[in-house]
């Protein structure tokens, strides 16, 4: 009986540490992000030079927001049935997200519209908070 109690007392701290670790492990936590489906907007009649400038500004804005750590994922769809592309943002409020989206020349010009949805995942990998780490 004494050996059993001693064994439990010896193992108890390790069990508690393991349990405590799982509670602080980012993979066990869920965080809200913002999924933005980019759809064709109502203003798509720009000449080819203007459309190219808008697209260049769109890409530059994507890079800026990624480097700032706010934009976590961006890219086009191979098929345009659902949308042209998507963004996943890490920002606290929908109003802040809407302000960030207005910095995109393609959205600001009406060439694209943003369909916004709250989206949840664990804050790990690409979804780790903050700016991307330089390699």
N, CA, C and O atoms as CSV, one atom per row, in Angstrom:
chain,resi,resn,atom,element,x,y,z
A,1,UNK,N,N,0.821,-1.194,0.000
A,1,UNK,CA,C,0.000,0.000,0.000
A,1,UNK,C,C,0.865,1.258,0.000
A,1,UNK,O,O,0.583,2.214,-0.722
A,2,UNK,N,N,1.928,1.248,0.822
A,2,UNK,CA,C,2.813,2.412,0.874
A,2,UNK,C,C,3.489,2.621,-0.474
A,2,UNK,O,O,3.689,3.760,-0.897
A,3,UNK,N,N,3.847,1.519,-1.159
A,3,UNK,CA,C,4.479,1.649,-2.474
A,3,UNK,C,C,3.510,2.264,-3.477
A,3,UNK,O,O,3.911,3.080,-4.307
A,4,UNK,N,N,2.250,1.882,-3.405
A,4,UNK,CA,C,1.242,2.440,-4.320
A,4,UNK,C,C,1.076,3.934,-4.092
A,4,UNK,O,O,1.034,4.711,-5.046
A,5,UNK,N,N,0.983,4.332,-2.846
A,5,UNK,CA,C,0.833,5.757,-2.527
A,5,UNK,C,C,2.075,6.522,-2.956
A,5,UNK,O,O,1.969,7.609,-3.525
A,6,UNK,N,N,3.241,5.968,-2.690
A,6,UNK,CA,C,4.495,6.609,-3.085
A,6,UNK,C,C,4.565,6.750,-4.606
A,6,UNK,O,O,4.989,7.789,-5.113
A,7,UNK,N,N,4.157,5.725,-5.326
A,7,UNK,CA,C,4.165,5.771,-6.790
A,7,UNK,C,C,3.239,6.873,-7.298
A,7,UNK,O,O,3.601,7.635,-8.195
A,8,UNK,N,N,2.039,6.951,-6.718
A,8,UNK,CA,C,1.090,7.998,-7.111
A,8,UNK,C,C,1.668,9.381,-6.821
A,8,UNK,O,O,1.564,10.280,-7.655
A,9,UNK,N,N,2.269,9.557,-5.663
A,9,UNK,CA,C,2.843,10.853,-5.304
A,9,UNK,C,C,4.000,11.239,-6.220
A,9,UNK,O,O,4.187,12.415,-6.531
A,10,UNK,N,N,4.768,10.254,-6.648
A,10,UNK,CA,C,5.889,10.530,-7.554
A,10,UNK,C,C,5.371,10.887,-8.948
A,10,UNK,O,O,5.897,11.793,-9.594
A,11,UNK,N,N,4.347,10.178,-9.409
A,11,UNK,CA,C,3.836,10.396,-10.761
A,11,UNK,C,C,2.898,11.599,-10.877
A,11,UNK,O,O,2.746,12.159,-11.963
A,12,UNK,N,N,2.280,11.992,-9.791
A,12,UNK,CA,C,1.305,13.076,-9.812
A,12,UNK,C,C,1.850,14.382,-10.409
A,12,UNK,O,O,1.174,14.977,-11.248
A,13,UNK,N,N,3.038,14.852,-10.014
A,13,UNK,CA,C,3.542,16.100,-10.609
A,13,UNK,C,C,3.711,16.009,-12.133
A,13,UNK,O,O,3.469,16.984,-12.846
A,14,UNK,N,N,4.126,14.843,-12.625
A,14,UNK,CA,C,4.298,14.683,-14.069
A,14,UNK,C,C,2.955,14.728,-14.793
A,14,UNK,O,O,2.842,15.308,-15.873
A,15,UNK,N,N,1.943,14.114,-14.192
A,15,UNK,CA,C,0.591,14.155,-14.773
A,15,UNK,C,C,0.063,15.581,-14.797
A,15,UNK,O,O,-0.536,16.006,-15.785
A,16,UNK,N,N,0.279,16.312,-13.728
A,16,UNK,CA,C,-0.185,17.697,-13.663
A,16,UNK,C,C,0.543,18.575,-14.675
A,16,UNK,O,O,-0.067,19.446,-15.294
A,17,UNK,N,N,1.851,18.348,-14.845
A,17,UNK,CA,C,2.611,19.124,-15.829
A,17,UNK,C,C,2.103,18.828,-17.233
A,17,UNK,O,O,1.957,19.743,-18.043
A,18,UNK,N,N,1.833,17.569,-17.530
A,18,UNK,CA,C,1.332,17.202,-18.855
A,18,UNK,C,C,-0.031,17.831,-19.101
A,18,UNK,O,O,-0.298,18.323,-20.198
A,19,UNK,N,N,-0.889,17.819,-18.101
A,19,UNK,CA,C,-2.212,18.414,-18.238
A,19,UNK,C,C,-2.092,19.925,-18.418
A,19,UNK,O,O,-2.781,20.501,-19.260
A,20,UNK,N,N,-1.241,20.564,-17.650
A,20,UNK,CA,C,-1.043,22.006,-17.742
A,20,UNK,C,C,-0.500,22.385,-19.112
A,20,UNK,O,O,-0.912,23.400,-19.674
A,21,UNK,N,N,0.420,21.591,-19.663
A,21,UNK,CA,C,0.992,21.875,-20.969
A,21,UNK,C,C,-0.078,21.845,-22.049
A,21,UNK,O,O,-0.085,22.704,-22.930
A,22,UNK,N,N,-0.977,20.876,-21.998
A,22,UNK,CA,C,-2.003,20.790,-23.028
A,22,UNK,C,C,-2.949,21.985,-22.979
A,22,UNK,O,O,-3.510,22.364,-24.007
A,23,UNK,N,N,-3.134,22.580,-21.817
A,23,UNK,CA,C,-4.003,23.746,-21.718
A,23,UNK,C,C,-3.362,24.993,-22.308
A,23,UNK,O,O,-4.076,25.901,-22.732
A,24,UNK,N,N,-2.031,25.064,-22.347
A,24,UNK,CA,C,-1.348,26.232,-22.895
A,24,UNK,C,C,-0.823,25.983,-24.300
A,24,UNK,O,O,-0.301,26.901,-24.934
A,25,UNK,N,N,-0.951,24.771,-24.791
A,25,UNK,CA,C,-0.500,24.429,-26.128
A,25,UNK,C,C,-1.376,25.158,-27.147
A,25,UNK,O,O,-2.596,24.997,-27.114
A,26,UNK,N,N,-0.790,25.964,-28.061
A,26,UNK,CA,C,-1.597,26.706,-29.030
A,26,UNK,C,C,-2.516,25.809,-29.857
A,26,UNK,O,O,-3.597,26.234,-30.266
A,27,UNK,N,N,-2.089,24.573,-30.104
A,27,UNK,CA,C,-2.916,23.680,-30.910
A,27,UNK,C,C,-4.225,23.334,-30.218
A,27,UNK,O,O,-5.187,22.941,-30.877
A,28,UNK,N,N,-4.273,23.474,-28.899
A,28,UNK,CA,C,-5.502,23.156,-28.173
A,28,UNK,C,C,-6.422,24.373,-28.057
A,28,UNK,O,O,-7.523,24.267,-27.517
A,29,UNK,N,N,-5.986,25.505,-28.551
A,29,UNK,CA,C,-6.783,26.731,-28.480
A,29,UNK,C,C,-7.340,27.046,-29.866
A,29,UNK,O,O,-6.694,26.773,-30.878
A,30,UNK,N,N,-8.504,27.606,-29.904
A,30,UNK,CA,C,-9.112,28.014,-31.165
A,30,UNK,C,C,-9.218,29.538,-31.156
A,30,UNK,O,O,-9.564,30.147,-30.144
A,31,UNK,N,N,-8.912,30.138,-32.307
A,31,UNK,CA,C,-8.906,31.599,-32.416
A,31,UNK,C,C,-9.716,32.002,-33.641
A,31,UNK,O,O,-9.746,31.281,-34.639
A,32,UNK,N,N,-10.366,33.144,-33.562
A,32,UNK,CA,C,-11.114,33.637,-34.719
A,32,UNK,C,C,-10.203,34.401,-35.658
A,32,UNK,O,O,-9.419,35.252,-35.239
A,33,UNK,N,N,-10.321,34.082,-36.929
A,33,UNK,CA,C,-9.699,34.811,-38.024
A,33,UNK,C,C,-10.843,35.285,-38.919
A,33,UNK,O,O,-12.013,35.045,-38.620
A,34,UNK,N,N,-10.501,35.957,-40.012
A,34,UNK,CA,C,-11.514,36.418,-40.960
A,34,UNK,C,C,-11.213,35.838,-42.332
A,34,UNK,O,O,-10.146,36.077,-42.897
A,35,UNK,N,N,-12.162,35.072,-42.862
A,35,UNK,CA,C,-12.073,34.518,-44.210
A,35,UNK,C,C,-12.784,35.488,-45.146
A,35,UNK,O,O,-13.948,35.827,-44.936
A,36,UNK,N,N,-12.079,35.925,-46.170
A,36,UNK,CA,C,-12.643,36.874,-47.129
A,36,UNK,C,C,-12.629,36.217,-48.506
A,36,UNK,O,O,-11.568,35.895,-49.039
A,37,UNK,N,N,-13.810,36.022,-49.071
A,37,UNK,CA,C,-13.913,35.540,-50.446
A,37,UNK,C,C,-13.923,36.761,-51.355
A,37,UNK,O,O,-14.750,37.659,-51.196
A,38,UNK,N,N,-13.003,36.786,-52.301
A,38,UNK,CA,C,-12.912,37.903,-53.246
A,38,UNK,C,C,-13.708,37.543,-54.490
A,38,UNK,O,O,-13.372,36.597,-55.202
A,39,UNK,N,N,-14.763,38.303,-54.746
A,39,UNK,CA,C,-15.647,38.031,-55.879
A,39,UNK,C,C,-15.561,39.170,-56.890
A,39,UNK,O,O,-15.143,40.282,-56.567
A,40,UNK,N,N,-15.968,38.864,-58.118
A,40,UNK,CA,C,-15.979,39.906,-59.150
A,40,UNK,C,C,-16.881,41.043,-58.710
A,40,UNK,O,O,-18.017,40.834,-58.284
A,41,UNK,N,N,-16.348,42.252,-58.824
A,41,UNK,CA,C,-17.111,43.433,-58.453
A,41,UNK,C,C,-17.908,43.983,-59.620
A,41,UNK,O,O,-17.817,43.465,-60.733
A,42,UNK,N,N,-18.686,45.022,-59.379
A,42,UNK,CA,C,-19.543,45.590,-60.421
A,42,UNK,C,C,-18.796,46.455,-61.441
A,42,UNK,O,O,-19.325,46.745,-62.514
A,43,UNK,N,N,-17.569,46.864,-61.108
A,43,UNK,CA,C,-16.814,47.766,-61.993
A,43,UNK,C,C,-15.627,46.999,-62.577
A,43,UNK,O,O,-14.549,46.942,-61.985
A,44,UNK,N,N,-15.857,46.410,-63.760
A,44,UNK,CA,C,-14.800,45.619,-64.402
A,44,UNK,C,C,-14.565,46.097,-65.839
A,44,UNK,O,O,-14.067,45.343,-66.675
A,45,UNK,N,N,-14.917,47.326,-66.112
A,45,UNK,CA,C,-14.798,47.854,-67.474
A,45,UNK,C,C,-13.546,48.713,-67.672
A,45,UNK,O,O,-13.494,49.520,-68.600
A,46,UNK,N,N,-12.543,48.547,-66.813
A,46,UNK,CA,C,-11.316,49.330,-66.958
A,46,UNK,C,C,-10.568,48.872,-68.220
A,46,UNK,O,O,-10.650,47.712,-68.622
A,47,UNK,N,N,-9.843,49.809,-68.827
A,47,UNK,CA,C,-8.988,49.420,-69.947
A,47,UNK,C,C,-7.856,48.546,-69.419
A,47,UNK,O,O,-7.631,48.480,-68.211
A,48,UNK,N,N,-7.148,47.880,-70.317
A,48,UNK,CA,C,-6.137,46.897,-69.894
A,48,UNK,C,C,-5.001,47.529,-69.087
A,48,UNK,O,O,-4.487,46.898,-68.164
A,49,UNK,N,N,-4.604,48.749,-69.411
A,49,UNK,CA,C,-3.540,49.420,-68.663
A,49,UNK,C,C,-3.989,49.718,-67.232
A,49,UNK,O,O,-3.244,49.481,-66.281
A,50,UNK,N,N,-5.202,50.235,-67.083
A,50,UNK,CA,C,-5.744,50.529,-65.749
A,50,UNK,C,C,-5.922,49.244,-64.948
A,50,UNK,O,O,-5.591,49.198,-63.763
A,51,UNK,N,N,-6.445,48.200,-65.592
A,51,UNK,CA,C,-6.632,46.911,-64.906
A,51,UNK,C,C,-5.286,46.353,-64.434
A,51,UNK,O,O,-5.196,45.791,-63.343
A,52,UNK,N,N,-4.243,46.507,-65.254
A,52,UNK,CA,C,-2.908,46.023,-64.865
A,52,UNK,C,C,-2.366,46.815,-63.676
A,52,UNK,O,O,-1.742,46.239,-62.785
A,53,UNK,N,N,-2.598,48.126,-63.654
A,53,UNK,CA,C,-2.152,48.952,-62.517
A,53,UNK,C,C,-2.898,48.566,-61.240
A,53,UNK,O,O,-2.306,48.494,-60.163
A,54,UNK,N,N,-4.196,48.319,-61.370
A,54,UNK,CA,C,-4.986,47.895,-60.207
A,54,UNK,C,C,-4.460,46.559,-59.685
A,54,UNK,O,O,-4.315,46.373,-58.477
A,55,UNK,N,N,-4.177,45.628,-60.602
A,55,UNK,CA,C,-3.667,44.310,-60.192
A,55,UNK,C,C,-2.296,44.431,-59.527
A,55,UNK,O,O,-2.032,43.757,-58.532
A,56,UNK,N,N,-1.431,45.276,-60.062
A,56,UNK,CA,C,-0.109,45.478,-59.446
A,56,UNK,C,C,-0.264,46.060,-58.040
A,56,UNK,O,O,0.433,45.642,-57.115
A,57,UNK,N,N,-1.163,47.009,-57.881
A,57,UNK,CA,C,-1.424,47.579,-56.557
A,57,UNK,C,C,-2.026,46.556,-55.608
A,57,UNK,O,O,-1.709,46.541,-54.419
A,58,UNK,N,N,-2.893,45.706,-56.134
A,58,UNK,CA,C,-3.503,44.622,-55.352
A,58,UNK,C,C,-2.408,43.697,-54.805
A,58,UNK,O,O,-2.421,43.349,-53.624
A,59,UNK,N,N,-1.469,43.304,-55.658
A,59,UNK,CA,C,-0.382,42.406,-55.239
A,59,UNK,C,C,0.550,43.092,-54.239
A,59,UNK,O,O,0.983,42.468,-53.271
A,60,UNK,N,N,0.858,44.356,-54.462
A,60,UNK,CA,C,1.716,45.099,-53.524
A,60,UNK,C,C,1.040,45.215,-52.161
A,60,UNK,O,O,1.698,45.107,-51.127
A,61,UNK,N,N,-0.255,45.430,-52.162
A,61,UNK,CA,C,-1.004,45.538,-50.908
A,61,UNK,C,C,-1.023,44.199,-50.168
A,61,UNK,O,O,-0.904,44.162,-48.943
A,62,UNK,N,N,-1.170,43.110,-50.908
A,62,UNK,CA,C,-1.112,41.773,-50.297
A,62,UNK,C,C,0.227,41.595,-49.588
A,62,UNK,O,O,0.267,41.160,-48.437
A,63,UNK,N,N,1.312,41.924,-50.260
A,63,UNK,CA,C,2.647,41.783,-49.653
A,63,UNK,C,C,2.801,42.668,-48.418
A,63,UNK,O,O,3.370,42.239,-47.415
A,64,UNK,N,N,2.303,43.886,-48.487
A,64,UNK,CA,C,2.396,44.811,-47.349
A,64,UNK,C,C,1.638,44.265,-46.140
A,64,UNK,O,O,2.160,44.271,-45.025
A,65,UNK,N,N,0.421,43.799,-46.356
A,65,UNK,CA,C,-0.391,43.276,-45.251
A,65,UNK,C,C,0.191,41.983,-44.683
A,65,UNK,O,O,0.099,41.733,-43.482
A,66,UNK,N,N,0.792,41.161,-45.551
A,66,UNK,CA,C,1.450,39.940,-45.079
A,66,UNK,C,C,2.656,40.294,-44.204
A,66,UNK,O,O,2.820,39.736,-43.118
A,67,UNK,N,N,3.488,41.206,-44.668
A,67,UNK,CA,C,4.674,41.611,-43.902
A,67,UNK,C,C,4.294,42.256,-42.575
A,67,UNK,O,O,5.048,42.173,-41.605
A,68,UNK,N,N,3.140,42.894,-42.526
A,68,UNK,CA,C,2.662,43.498,-41.275
A,68,UNK,C,C,2.129,42.443,-40.306
A,68,UNK,O,O,1.905,42.733,-39.131
A,69,UNK,N,N,1.926,41.212,-40.801
A,69,UNK,CA,C,1.440,40.131,-39.946
A,69,UNK,C,C,-0.069,40.057,-39.838
A,69,UNK,O,O,-0.599,39.264,-39.060
A,70,UNK,N,N,-0.763,40.873,-40.610
A,70,UNK,CA,C,-2.225,40.904,-40.552
A,70,UNK,C,C,-2.854,39.912,-41.522
A,70,UNK,O,O,-3.834,39.248,-41.184
A,71,UNK,N,N,-2.303,39.808,-42.709
A,71,UNK,CA,C,-2.803,38.880,-43.722
A,71,UNK,C,C,-2.026,37.575,-43.601
A,71,UNK,O,O,-0.802,37.566,-43.729
A,72,UNK,N,N,-2.726,36.482,-43.357
A,72,UNK,CA,C,-2.079,35.187,-43.135
A,72,UNK,C,C,-2.053,34.328,-44.385
A,72,UNK,O,O,-1.093,33.589,-44.602
A,73,UNK,N,N,-3.085,34.409,-45.213
A,73,UNK,CA,C,-3.183,33.593,-46.428
A,73,UNK,C,C,-3.838,34.437,-47.512
A,73,UNK,O,O,-4.772,35.192,-47.242
A,74,UNK,N,N,-3.344,34.307,-48.738
A,74,UNK,CA,C,-3.960,34.979,-49.879
A,74,UNK,C,C,-3.693,34.154,-51.125
A,74,UNK,O,O,-2.624,33.560,-51.271
A,75,UNK,N,N,-4.661,34.120,-52.013
A,75,UNK,CA,C,-4.428,33.427,-53.268
A,75,UNK,C,C,-5.688,33.283,-54.095
A,75,UNK,O,O,-6.803,33.394,-53.585
A,76,UNK,N,N,-5.490,33.030,-55.396
A,76,UNK,CA,C,-6.630,32.854,-56.296
A,76,UNK,C,C,-7.125,31.404,-56.289
A,76,UNK,O,O,-6.411,30.487,-55.882
A,77,UNK,N,N,-8.348,31.227,-56.744
A,77,UNK,CA,C,-8.891,29.887,-56.961
A,77,UNK,C,C,-8.603,29.471,-58.398
A,77,UNK,O,O,-8.601,30.308,-59.301
A,78,UNK,N,N,-8.361,28.180,-58.611
A,78,UNK,CA,C,-8.162,27.668,-59.965
A,78,UNK,C,C,-9.464,27.760,-60.758
A,78,UNK,O,O,-9.456,28.044,-61.956
A,79,UNK,N,N,-10.576,27.518,-60.076
A,79,UNK,CA,C,-11.893,27.646,-60.694
A,79,UNK,C,C,-12.575,28.868,-60.087
A,79,UNK,O,O,-12.499,29.086,-58.878
A,80,UNK,N,N,-13.223,29.644,-60.901
A,80,UNK,CA,C,-13.836,30.886,-60.430
A,80,UNK,C,C,-15.319,30.720,-60.109
A,80,UNK,O,O,-16.056,31.707,-60.097
A,81,UNK,N,N,-15.771,29.493,-59.850
A,81,UNK,CA,C,-17.191,29.265,-59.552
A,81,UNK,C,C,-17.591,29.914,-58.233
A,81,UNK,O,O,-18.619,30.586,-58.153
A,82,UNK,N,N,-16.780,29.713,-57.205
A,82,UNK,CA,C,-17.089,30.236,-55.875
A,82,UNK,C,C,-16.685,31.705,-55.751
A,82,UNK,O,O,-17.473,32.545,-55.316
A,83,UNK,N,N,-15.455,31.995,-56.138
A,83,UNK,CA,C,-14.907,33.347,-56.004
A,83,UNK,C,C,-13.626,33.427,-56.823
A,83,UNK,O,O,-13.132,32.420,-57.331
A,84,UNK,N,N,-13.100,34.634,-56.943
A,84,UNK,CA,C,-11.828,34.851,-57.636
A,84,UNK,C,C,-10.650,34.377,-56.781
A,84,UNK,O,O,-9.694,33.790,-57.289
A,85,UNK,N,N,-10.738,34.643,-55.471
A,85,UNK,CA,C,-9.648,34.297,-54.566
A,85,UNK,C,C,-10.088,34.450,-53.130
A,85,UNK,O,O,-11.263,34.671,-52.837
A,86,UNK,N,N,-9.107,34.326,-52.228
A,86,UNK,CA,C,-9.439,34.457,-50.810
A,86,UNK,C,C,-8.316,35.111,-50.048
A,86,UNK,O,O,-7.156,35.096,-50.460
A,87,UNK,N,N,-8.692,35.686,-48.924
A,87,UNK,CA,C,-7.778,36.202,-47.912
A,87,UNK,C,C,-8.174,35.555,-46.592
A,87,UNK,O,O,-9.345,35.247,-46.372
A,88,UNK,N,N,-7.193,35.349,-45.715
A,88,UNK,CA,C,-7.474,35.052,-44.313
A,88,UNK,C,C,-6.690,36.070,-43.493
A,88,UNK,O,O,-5.464,36.142,-43.570
A,89,UNK,N,N,-7.424,36.855,-42.705
A,89,UNK,CA,C,-6.846,37.930,-41.902
A,89,UNK,C,C,-6.870,37.593,-40.423
A,89,UNK,O,O,-7.756,36.889,-39.940
A,90,UNK,N,N,-5.875,38.113,-39.714
A,90,UNK,CA,C,-5.824,38.064,-38.255
A,90,UNK,C,C,-5.938,39.502,-37.763
A,90,UNK,O,O,-4.945,40.225,-37.684
A,91,UNK,N,N,-7.150,39.902,-37.437
A,91,UNK,CA,C,-7.364,41.222,-36.846
A,91,UNK,C,C,-8.555,41.135,-35.892
A,91,UNK,O,O,-9.437,40.293,-36.065
A,92,UNK,N,N,-8.573,42.002,-34.895
A,92,UNK,CA,C,-9.534,41.838,-33.801
A,92,UNK,C,C,-11.002,42.077,-34.157
A,92,UNK,O,O,-11.881,41.425,-33.593
A,93,UNK,N,N,-11.280,42.989,-35.072
A,93,UNK,CA,C,-12.682,43.326,-35.320
A,93,UNK,C,C,-12.992,43.357,-36.814
A,93,UNK,O,O,-12.106,43.517,-37.653
A,94,UNK,N,N,-14.261,43.202,-37.112
A,94,UNK,CA,C,-14.709,43.273,-38.502
A,94,UNK,C,C,-14.506,44.682,-39.056
A,94,UNK,O,O,-14.169,44.840,-40.229
A,95,UNK,N,N,-14.705,45.698,-38.231
A,95,UNK,CA,C,-14.520,47.072,-38.720
A,95,UNK,C,C,-13.056,47.337,-39.077
A,95,UNK,O,O,-12.773,48.031,-40.053
A,96,UNK,N,N,-12.124,46.786,-38.288
A,96,UNK,CA,C,-10.705,46.932,-38.645
A,96,UNK,C,C,-10.418,46.204,-39.953
A,96,UNK,O,O,-9.689,46.714,-40.804
A,97,UNK,N,N,-10.987,45.022,-40.111
A,97,UNK,CA,C,-10.817,44.272,-41.353
A,97,UNK,C,C,-11.341,45.077,-42.541
A,97,UNK,O,O,-10.675,45.171,-43.572
A,98,UNK,N,N,-12.516,45.650,-42.400
A,98,UNK,CA,C,-13.093,46.440,-43.489
A,98,UNK,C,C,-12.201,47.622,-43.853
A,98,UNK,O,O,-12.085,47.966,-45.029
A,99,UNK,N,N,-11.574,48.243,-42.868
A,99,UNK,CA,C,-10.627,49.340,-43.140
A,99,UNK,C,C,-9.415,48.826,-43.905
A,99,UNK,O,O,-8.952,49.470,-44.847
A,100,UNK,N,N,-8.900,47.665,-43.504
A,100,UNK,CA,C,-7.749,47.077,-44.201
A,100,UNK,C,C,-8.110,46.720,-45.643
A,100,UNK,O,O,-7.307,46.922,-46.554
A,101,UNK,N,N,-9.304,46.195,-45.846
A,101,UNK,CA,C,-9.724,45.825,-47.200
A,101,UNK,C,C,-9.816,47.041,-48.114
A,101,UNK,O,O,-9.594,46.927,-49.319
A,102,UNK,N,N,-10.138,48.196,-47.556
A,102,UNK,CA,C,-10.240,49.409,-48.372
A,102,UNK,C,C,-8.871,49.930,-48.816
A,102,UNK,O,O,-8.797,50.860,-49.620
A,103,UNK,N,N,-7.790,49.344,-48.303
A,103,UNK,CA,C,-6.455,49.712,-48.783
A,103,UNK,C,C,-6.098,48.947,-50.056
A,103,UNK,O,O,-5.075,49.231,-50.680
A,104,UNK,N,N,-6.930,47.981,-50.448
A,104,UNK,CA,C,-6.680,47.181,-51.650
A,104,UNK,C,C,-7.262,47.902,-52.869
A,104,UNK,O,O,-8.470,48.131,-52.930
A,105,UNK,N,N,-6.414,48.263,-53.842
A,105,UNK,CA,C,-6.909,48.980,-55.017
A,105,UNK,C,C,-7.992,48.226,-55.793
A,105,UNK,O,O,-8.872,48.857,-56.380
A,106,UNK,N,N,-7.947,46.901,-55.808
A,106,UNK,CA,C,-8.956,46.126,-56.548
A,106,UNK,C,C,-10.322,46.214,-55.871
A,106,UNK,O,O,-11.351,46.228,-56.546
A,107,UNK,N,N,-10.335,46.274,-54.552
A,107,UNK,CA,C,-11.596,46.417,-53.817
A,107,UNK,C,C,-12.066,47.869,-53.869
A,107,UNK,O,O,-13.240,48.153,-54.103
A,108,UNK,N,N,-11.128,48.772,-53.647
A,108,UNK,CA,C,-11.467,50.207,-53.639
A,108,UNK,C,C,-12.041,50.658,-54.985
A,108,UNK,O,O,-12.929,51.510,-55.031
A,109,UNK,N,N,-11.532,50.085,-56.079
A,109,UNK,CA,C,-11.997,50.465,-57.418
A,109,UNK,C,C,-13.308,49.788,-57.804
A,109,UNK,O,O,-13.931,50.177,-58.791
A,110,UNK,N,N,-13.734,48.787,-57.049
A,110,UNK,CA,C,-14.948,48.049,-57.384
A,110,UNK,C,C,-14.709,46.864,-58.297
A,110,UNK,O,O,-15.653,46.178,-58.690
A,111,UNK,N,N,-13.443,46.617,-58.640
A,111,UNK,CA,C,-13.113,45.469,-59.492
A,111,UNK,C,C,-13.361,44.155,-58.743
A,111,UNK,O,O,-13.757,43.157,-59.345
A,112,UNK,N,N,-13.126,44.162,-57.426
A,112,UNK,CA,C,-13.426,43.016,-56.561
A,112,UNK,C,C,-14.317,43.485,-55.417
A,112,UNK,O,O,-14.274,44.649,-55.018
A,113,UNK,N,N,-15.121,42.570,-54.896
A,113,UNK,CA,C,-15.873,42.826,-53.670
A,113,UNK,C,C,-15.485,41.764,-52.649
A,113,UNK,O,O,-15.100,40.652,-53.008
A,114,UNK,N,N,-15.589,42.116,-51.395
A,114,UNK,CA,C,-15.180,41.234,-50.299
A,114,UNK,C,C,-16.413,40.653,-49.614
A,114,UNK,O,O,-17.287,41.386,-49.151
A,115,UNK,N,N,-16.466,39.333,-49.559
A,115,UNK,CA,C,-17.520,38.607,-48.846
A,115,UNK,C,C,-16.864,38.073,-47.568
A,115,UNK,O,O,-16.062,37.140,-47.631
A,116,UNK,N,N,-17.196,38.652,-46.412
A,116,UNK,CA,C,-16.478,38.436,-45.148
A,116,UNK,C,C,-17.195,37.414,-44.267
A,116,UNK,O,O,-18.413,37.456,-44.096
A,117,UNK,N,N,-16.389,36.485,-43.709
A,117,UNK,CA,C,-16.927,35.459,-42.806
A,117,UNK,C,C,-15.963,35.235,-41.642
A,117,UNK,O,O,-14.755,35.165,-41.869
A,118,UNK,N,N,-16.455,35.120,-40.396
A,118,UNK,CA,C,-15.581,34.707,-39.300
A,118,UNK,C,C,-15.169,33.252,-39.536
A,118,UNK,O,O,-15.967,32.444,-40.012
A,119,UNK,N,N,-13.925,32.927,-39.203
A,119,UNK,CA,C,-13.385,31.589,-39.448
A,119,UNK,C,C,-12.483,31.241,-38.278
A,119,UNK,O,O,-11.784,32.113,-37.762
A,120,UNK,N,N,-12.483,29.997,-37.850
A,120,UNK,CA,C,-11.758,29.594,-36.645
A,120,UNK,C,C,-10.741,28.501,-36.942
A,120,UNK,O,O,-10.996,27.586,-37.724
A,121,UNK,N,N,-9.577,28.619,-36.296
A,121,UNK,CA,C,-8.560,27.576,-36.355
A,121,UNK,C,C,-7.603,27.774,-35.185
A,121,UNK,O,O,-7.658,28.782,-34.480
A,122,UNK,N,N,-6.730,26.796,-34.996
A,122,UNK,CA,C,-5.701,26.919,-33.960
A,122,UNK,C,C,-4.635,27.901,-34.440
A,122,UNK,O,O,-4.281,27.886,-35.618
A,123,UNK,N,N,-4.119,28.750,-33.560
A,123,UNK,CA,C,-3.106,29.742,-33.946
A,123,UNK,C,C,-1.703,29.132,-34.035
A,123,UNK,O,O,-0.815,29.479,-33.256
A,124,UNK,N,N,-1.515,28.223,-34.990
A,124,UNK,CA,C,-0.223,27.566,-35.186
A,124,UNK,C,C,0.178,27.684,-36.653
A,124,UNK,O,O,-0.644,28.036,-37.500
A,125,UNK,N,N,1.439,27.391,-36.951
A,125,UNK,CA,C,1.912,27.433,-38.329
A,125,UNK,C,C,1.738,28.810,-38.936
A,125,UNK,O,O,2.174,29.807,-38.360
A,126,UNK,N,N,1.107,28.870,-40.087
A,126,UNK,CA,C,0.864,30.143,-40.773
A,126,UNK,C,C,-0.012,31.084,-39.970
A,126,UNK,O,O,-0.015,32.292,-40.205
A,127,UNK,N,N,-0.755,30.530,-39.021
A,127,UNK,CA,C,-1.709,31.325,-38.257
A,127,UNK,C,C,-1.166,31.771,-36.905
A,127,UNK,O,O,-1.929,32.225,-36.053
A,128,UNK,N,N,0.144,31.647,-36.699
A,128,UNK,CA,C,0.771,32.152,-35.489
A,128,UNK,C,C,0.643,33.673,-35.476
A,128,UNK,O,O,0.919,34.318,-36.488
A,129,UNK,N,N,0.231,34.255,-34.355
A,129,UNK,CA,C,0.075,35.711,-34.306
A,129,UNK,C,C,1.384,36.447,-34.610
A,129,UNK,O,O,2.474,35.960,-34.310
A,130,UNK,N,N,1.247,37.620,-35.206
A,130,UNK,CA,C,2.404,38.481,-35.445
A,130,UNK,C,C,2.957,38.396,-36.847
A,130,UNK,O,O,2.406,37.733,-37.726
A,131,UNK,N,N,4.062,39.088,-37.025
A,131,UNK,CA,C,4.719,39.167,-38.325
A,131,UNK,C,C,5.386,37.841,-38.662
A,131,UNK,O,O,5.778,37.097,-37.763
A,132,UNK,N,N,5.520,37.536,-39.969
A,132,UNK,CA,C,6.215,36.300,-40.347
A,132,UNK,C,C,7.691,36.376,-39.968
A,132,UNK,O,O,8.300,37.445,-39.987
A,133,UNK,N,N,8.242,35.233,-39.628
A,133,UNK,CA,C,9.666,35.176,-39.272
A,133,UNK,C,C,10.505,35.158,-40.545
A,133,UNK,O,O,10.189,34.446,-41.498
A,134,UNK,N,N,11.557,35.932,-40.550
A,134,UNK,CA,C,12.480,35.976,-41.691
A,134,UNK,C,C,13.385,34.756,-41.634
A,134,UNK,O,O,13.872,34.378,-40.568
A,135,UNK,N,N,13.606,34.145,-42.797
A,135,UNK,CA,C,14.495,32.966,-42.809
A,135,UNK,C,C,15.897,33.314,-43.215
A,135,UNK,O,O,16.759,32.436,-43.273
